[in-house]
Amino acid sequence: MVDSPFQELLDATPVARETGVVDGIRTVWFAYGDPADPPIVLVHGYRGDHHGLETIAAHLVGRHVLVPDLPGFGESDAAGDAGIATYASWLVAFVAAHAPGAPVLGHSFGSIVVAAAAAHGLDAERIVLVNPIAQPALEGPQRLLSRFTLGWYRAAAAAPERVGHAMLASPVVVRGMSVVMTKSRDRAMRRWIHDQHDRYFSAFASRASVVDGFETSISTNVGHYAAAIAQPVLLVVADRDDITPLAAQRELATRFGDARIAVLHGTGHLVHYEQPDQVAARVRRFLAEAPAA
């Protein structure tokens, strides 16, 4: 295991593993910090789990941070189907049960889940979308990679179970994705990010969880829900994001009723690994804003 560049902070952050049934799905979540502090919920991206957001959680000092594993990923059971309505309903139920009214943050695919939930009754004080998916993946700057991935996943779905699972969990494919997405030039940082993906990017409940989840991730985006979101919104975006270019992120911000945008420089779609301190600083600033009159 490769130590995180933020290992000292992670080691000093209390964490508890919790489990329960949420919207009919056995769900595992991890709670960071002091339970007496005000809560915030973080929702990870596609094929990730709570590990991907624990560095942001550790930097959110003064908050009790709840990071559930999405259905079908990490330690949570798979849902009956992996449509966006299922993910959104599950998140609405999770927040209502464990952090009603708390701010909710979503990263990457998690930004779509949070946006869909917010448009359908999520009881959240404020919304934070980190590296939000602002346009269809098949139309973005990495559309050729997205089309290749879609073809690979569909081939894995059609293959015999053992072969299909091996295709989806291929260390070569996982490492290739990690190399493409990582922007940091720091060798220790790169080594840690690759190790994180090697360890956790294939922690899925079933082949269907991965294939159906990917189909969902490319079939919708945050823009579909923006106009229906009433809460104040913070977009934390990156100037080197391979999934959604900065111009599309700025255009997305105009679709919300109340949104502001924070641009992080020198990083891409993995800001949660490369600049978690900067993400946390923007979140704290946003949460400290006085409510609109």
C-alpha positions as CSV (number, residue, x, y, z in Angstrom):
1,M,0.0,0.0,0.0
2,V,1.3,3.5,-0.9
3,D,0.9,6.1,1.7
4,S,-1.2,9.2,0.8
5,P,0.6,12.6,0.6
6,F,-2.1,13.5,3.2
7,Q,-1.4,10.4,5.4
8,E,-0.7,12.3,8.6
9,L,-4.1,14.1,8.4
10,L,-5.9,10.9,7.5
11,D,-4.4,9.1,10.5
12,A,-5.5,11.9,12.8
13,T,-9.1,11.8,11.5
14,P,-11.6,9.6,13.4
15,V,-13.5,7.3,11.1
16,A,-16.3,4.8,11.8
17,R,-17.8,2.2,9.5
18,E,-21.6,2.1,9.6
19,T,-24.2,0.0,7.8
20,G,-27.9,0.0,7.3
21,V,-30.7,-0.6,4.8
22,V,-31.4,2.5,2.7
23,D,-34.3,2.5,0.2
24,G,-34.3,-1.3,0.4
25,I,-30.5,-1.6,-0.3
26,R,-27.9,-2.7,2.2
27,T,-25.6,0.3,2.3
28,V,-22.2,0.8,4.0
29,W,-21.0,4.3,4.8
30,F,-18.0,5.8,6.6
31,A,-18.3,8.7,9.0
32,Y,-15.3,11.0,9.5
33,G,-14.8,13.5,12.3
34,D,-16.7,14.3,15.4
35,P,-20.4,13.1,15.4
36,A,-21.2,16.3,17.4
37,D,-20.2,18.5,14.5
38,P,-22.7,19.5,11.8
39,P,-23.0,16.9,9.0
40,I,-22.2,16.9,5.4
41,V,-22.7,14.1,2.9
42,L,-20.2,13.3,0.1
43,V,-21.1,11.1,-2.9
44,H,-18.3,9.5,-4.9
45,G,-18.0,8.9,-8.6
46,Y,-18.4,6.0,-10.9
47,R,-16.5,2.8,-10.0
48,G,-15.1,4.6,-6.9
49,D,-16.0,4.1,-3.3
50,H,-15.6,6.1,-0.1
51,H,-11.8,6.0,-0.3
52,G,-11.8,8.5,-3.2
53,L,-13.3,11.2,-1.0
54,E,-11.7,10.5,2.3
55,T,-9.0,13.1,1.8
56,I,-11.6,15.8,1.2
57,A,-13.4,14.5,4.3
58,A,-10.3,14.8,6.4
59,H,-9.8,18.4,5.3
60,L,-13.3,19.3,6.3
61,V,-12.4,19.9,9.9
62,G,-15.3,20.9,12.0
63,R,-17.8,18.7,10.0
64,H,-19.1,15.2,10.6
65,V,-18.6,13.8,7.1
66,L,-20.7,10.9,5.9
67,V,-19.4,9.1,2.7
68,P,-21.6,6.2,1.6
69,D,-20.5,3.6,-1.0
70,L,-22.9,3.9,-3.9
71,P,-25.2,0.9,-4.5
72,G,-23.2,-1.7,-6.4
73,F,-19.8,-0.3,-5.5
74,G,-17.4,-0.6,-2.5
75,E,-19.2,-2.5,0.2
76,S,-22.8,-1.6,-0.6
77,D,-25.1,-4.1,-2.3
78,A,-26.3,-3.6,-5.8
79,A,-29.7,-2.2,-6.5
80,G,-32.3,-3.9,-8.7
81,D,-31.4,-1.6,-11.5
82,A,-28.7,1.1,-12.0
83,G,-30.8,3.8,-13.5
84,I,-30.4,7.4,-12.3
85,A,-33.8,7.4,-10.7
86,T,-32.7,4.5,-8.5
87,Y,-29.5,6.2,-7.4
88,A,-31.4,9.5,-6.8
89,S,-34.1,7.8,-4.7
90,W,-31.5,6.0,-2.7
91,L,-29.6,9.3,-1.9
92,V,-32.8,11.1,-1.0
93,A,-33.5,8.3,1.5
94,F,-30.0,8.2,2.8
95,V,-29.9,11.9,3.6
96,A,-33.4,11.9,5.1
97,A,-32.4,9.1,7.4
98,H,-28.9,10.1,8.4
99,A,-28.3,13.8,7.7
100,P,-31.6,15.7,7.0
101,G,-31.0,19.2,5.8
102,A,-27.2,18.8,5.6
103,P,-25.3,20.1,2.6
104,V,-24.5,17.4,0.0
105,L,-21.5,17.1,-2.3
106,G,-21.1,15.0,-5.4
107,H,-18.0,14.3,-7.4
108,S,-18.1,13.3,-11.1
109,F,-20.9,10.7,-11.6
110,G,-21.8,11.6,-8.0
111,S,-22.6,15.1,-9.3
112,I,-25.3,13.6,-11.5
113,V,-26.7,11.6,-8.7
114,V,-26.8,14.6,-6.4
115,A,-28.3,16.8,-9.0
116,A,-31.0,14.3,-9.9
117,A,-31.8,13.9,-6.2
118,A,-31.9,17.6,-5.6
119,A,-34.3,18.0,-8.5
120,H,-36.6,15.4,-6.8
121,G,-36.9,16.4,-3.2
122,L,-33.4,16.0,-1.6
123,D,-33.5,17.6,1.8
124,A,-30.2,19.4,1.5
125,E,-29.4,22.9,2.7
126,R,-26.8,23.5,-0.1
127,I,-25.4,21.5,-3.0
128,V,-21.7,21.2,-4.0
129,L,-20.8,19.6,-7.4
130,V,-17.1,18.8,-7.9
131,N,-15.9,18.1,-11.5
132,P,-19.6,18.0,-12.5
133,I,-20.6,16.2,-15.6
134,A,-21.8,19.1,-17.6
135,Q,-22.3,17.6,-21.0
136,P,-22.9,14.1,-22.6
137,A,-19.7,12.0,-22.3
138,L,-20.0,10.9,-25.9
139,E,-19.8,14.6,-27.0
140,G,-17.0,15.7,-24.6
141,P,-13.3,16.2,-25.3
142,Q,-12.7,12.5,-24.4
143,R,-15.6,11.2,-26.6
144,L,-13.4,8.7,-28.4
145,L,-12.2,7.3,-25.1
146,S,-15.9,7.2,-23.9
147,R,-17.0,5.4,-27.1
148,F,-14.1,2.9,-26.7
149,T,-15.1,2.3,-23.0
150,L,-18.7,1.9,-23.9
151,G,-17.8,-0.8,-26.5
152,W,-15.5,-2.5,-24.1
153,Y,-18.2,-2.6,-21.4
154,R,-20.8,-3.9,-23.8
155,A,-18.3,-6.6,-25.0
156,A,-17.7,-7.5,-21.3
157,A,-21.5,-7.8,-20.8
158,A,-21.8,-10.1,-23.7
159,A,-18.9,-12.4,-22.7
160,P,-19.1,-15.3,-20.3
161,E,-19.3,-14.2,-16.7
162,R,-15.7,-15.0,-15.7
163,V,-14.3,-13.5,-18.9
164,G,-16.5,-10.4,-18.7
165,H,-15.5,-9.8,-15.0
166,A,-11.8,-10.1,-15.9
167,M,-12.3,-7.5,-18.8
168,L,-13.9,-5.0,-16.5
169,A,-11.3,-5.5,-13.7
170,S,-8.3,-5.6,-16.1
171,P,-5.3,-4.0,-14.3
172,V,-4.1,-2.7,-17.7
173,V,-7.3,-0.9,-18.4
174,V,-7.5,0.5,-14.9
175,R,-3.9,1.7,-15.0
176,G,-4.4,3.3,-18.4
177,M,-7.4,5.3,-17.2
178,S,-5.4,6.4,-14.2
179,V,-2.4,7.6,-16.3
180,V,-4.7,9.5,-18.6
181,M,-6.6,11.2,-15.9
182,T,-3.8,12.1,-13.5
183,K,-2.4,15.6,-14.1
184,S,0.0,16.0,-11.2
185,R,3.7,15.9,-12.1
186,D,4.6,15.0,-8.5
187,R,5.9,11.4,-8.6
188,A,4.7,10.5,-5.1
189,M,1.3,11.9,-5.8
190,R,1.0,10.0,-9.1
191,R,2.2,6.7,-7.5
192,W,-0.5,7.1,-4.7
193,I,-3.3,7.9,-7.2
194,H,-2.4,4.9,-9.3
195,D,-2.3,2.7,-6.2
196,Q,-5.8,4.0,-5.2
197,H,-7.2,3.1,-8.5
198,D,-5.5,-0.3,-8.5
199,R,-6.9,-1.1,-5.1
200,Y,-10.5,0.3,-5.3
201,F,-11.5,0.9,-8.9
202,S,-12.6,-2.7,-9.3
203,A,-14.5,-3.0,-6.0
204,F,-17.9,-3.6,-7.6
205,A,-20.7,-5.9,-6.6
206,S,-21.3,-7.5,-10.0
207,R,-20.7,-7.1,-13.7
208,A,-24.1,-5.6,-14.1
209,S,-23.3,-2.9,-11.6
210,V,-20.4,-1.7,-13.7
211,V,-22.0,-2.0,-17.2
212,D,-25.4,-0.6,-16.2
213,G,-23.8,2.1,-14.1
214,F,-21.6,3.2,-17.1
215,E,-24.7,3.3,-19.4
216,T,-26.4,5.5,-16.8
217,S,-23.3,7.8,-16.4
218,I,-23.2,8.6,-20.2
219,S,-27.0,8.8,-20.7
220,T,-27.5,11.9,-18.5
221,N,-25.7,14.9,-17.0
222,V,-26.1,17.6,-14.5
223,G,-27.5,20.0,-17.0
224,H,-30.6,17.9,-17.3
225,Y,-31.5,18.8,-13.7
226,A,-30.0,22.3,-13.1
227,A,-33.1,24.4,-13.7
228,A,-35.1,22.3,-11.1
229,I,-32.6,22.8,-8.3
230,A,-33.7,25.4,-5.8
231,Q,-30.8,25.2,-3.4
232,P,-27.7,27.4,-3.6
233,V,-25.0,25.5,-5.6
234,L,-21.3,25.6,-5.7
235,L,-19.5,24.2,-8.8
236,V,-15.8,23.2,-8.1
237,V,-14.2,22.7,-11.5
238,A,-10.7,22.2,-12.9
239,D,-9.0,23.9,-15.9
240,R,-7.6,20.6,-17.1
241,D,-10.6,18.4,-16.8
242,D,-10.7,15.7,-19.5
243,I,-14.4,14.9,-19.1
244,T,-15.9,18.4,-19.2
245,P,-14.0,21.5,-20.5
246,L,-14.0,24.7,-18.5
247,A,-16.2,26.5,-21.1
248,A,-19.0,23.9,-20.6
249,Q,-18.7,24.2,-16.8
250,R,-19.1,28.0,-17.0
251,E,-22.2,27.5,-19.2
252,L,-23.6,24.9,-16.8
253,A,-23.3,27.5,-14.0
254,T,-25.8,29.7,-15.8
255,R,-28.5,27.1,-15.8
256,F,-29.0,27.1,-12.0
257,G,-31.1,29.6,-10.2
258,D,-28.4,30.3,-7.6
259,A,-24.9,29.1,-8.5
260,R,-21.3,30.2,-8.1
261,I,-18.2,28.6,-9.6
262,A,-14.7,28.0,-8.2
263,V,-11.9,27.1,-10.7
264,L,-8.9,25.0,-9.6
265,H,-5.8,25.3,-11.7
266,G,-3.3,22.8,-12.8
267,T,-5.5,19.8,-12.1
268,G,-8.1,17.8,-13.9
269,H,-10.9,15.3,-13.1
270,L,-9.1,14.0,-10.1
271,V,-9.2,17.1,-7.9
272,H,-10.3,14.9,-5.0
273,Y,-6.9,13.3,-5.1
274,E,-4.7,16.1,-6.3
275,Q,-6.1,19.1,-4.5
276,P,-8.5,18.0,-1.7
277,D,-7.3,20.8,0.5
278,Q,-8.4,23.4,-2.1
279,V,-11.7,21.7,-2.7
280,A,-12.4,21.7,1.1
281,A,-11.4,25.4,1.4
282,R,-13.9,26.3,-1.3
283,V,-16.6,24.2,0.4
284,R,-16.0,25.8,3.8
285,R,-16.2,29.3,2.2
286,F,-19.4,28.4,0.5
287,L,-21.0,26.9,3.6
288,A,-20.0,30.1,5.6
289,E,-21.9,32.4,3.2
290,A,-24.9,34.2,4.7
291,P,-28.2,32.9,3.3
292,A,-29.8,35.0,0.6
293,A,-32.2,37.6,1.9
